[in-house]
Amino acid sequence: MSGWEAVLTIVGLGVITVVTRAFFFIPRRELPIPGWFREGLRYAPLAALAAVVVPEVVMTGGALITTWQDARLFAVAAATAWFFWRRGILGTIVTGTAVMLALRLGLGW
């Protein structure tokens, strides 16, 4: 790739980034969005988080885990129980991390 092609690529990617991120700010008035779509957007962050976390918990090396002796399963169960008991994010993270660390260091899982 020559120098001018690299510059053109960088400028093009910058324009695409600005346009896609500013799409909702460009119009002078609010874009009409159907109520069902607006309601669905409320769940987008949760869906994105689940799409990242769930495969990490149930897979190892691109395959489903085959044993129940996996610290991640017990850490998720403990963190979920903590969340439903106390409804706190920090405690959920600390509980899951503590259980996973204890099982990995204590039992070698």
Secondary structure, DSSP 4 states (H G I P E B T S, - for coil): --HHHHHHHHHHHHHHHHHHHSTTTSSSSPPP--HHHHHHHTTHHHHHHHHHHHHHHHEETTEE---S--HHHHHHHHHHHHHHHH--HHHHHHHHHHHHHHHHHHT--
